[in-house]
Amino acid sequence: MIIAFLKENDEHESRSMLLPENISSITKLGFKVLVENGYAEKLNIDDKFYNDSGAELKSANDICSLSDI
C-alpha cells in the first residue's frame, strides 16, 4: 500500500504531518511512502532528508495518481 503526503497549500500553514524521522516506522510496516517535492520547505527541511529516510519524492500529480491513501 502506498501512503502519500502532499504539502500544505495554505501560505500561512507551516506545520507538517510527517517528519523524516517518522518514515522508517511507516516503511517497517510494509507501506511505501511518497512525499511531494518541497514538502517541508516551510520548515526548512530539505527533500534530501525525506529521500534518505526512505520516502520517494514525486510531483503532486504523480502522487495523486499513484497513492492508495
Protein Blocks (a to p, Z undefined) as FASTA:
>chain_A
ZZdddddfblkbcbdfbdfklmmmmmmnopacdddehklmmnopafklmmmnopacddfk
lmmmmpmZZ
